[in-house]
Amino acid sequence: MPTASTAKRTTTPRKRRTRKVTATAPKSAPLNTTPVTKIMEEVKAEAPKVETNVSTKTWVERYQELDGFSVIVIPFLFLEAGTKELLKVLGTLKVPA
């Protein structure tokens, strides 16, 4: 069985890791020197005021604007869409989308 030697070992101190320091560049002036509040005040001053008049029409008024062809075709389109949805719910037929 090997035994440890009794002679004293000379140990060298471990080298520690150090960061390499580079020369720092002189700080330049900031590019944007305008305060944010000035910019916001300018934007608020430049924004045009838009007034919107929202008028809602009843279904009777919209119906009166339709021409004869639309009055005939639209109920059939609704009937077809309703039939497809009903068949999907019942699961009797697989209807393509």
Secondary structure, DSSP 4 states (H G I P E B T S, - for coil): ------SPPP-PPPPPP-PPPPPPPPPPPPS--S-HHHHHHHHHHHPPP---------HHHHHHHS-HHHHHHHHHHHHHHHHHHHHHHHTSS----
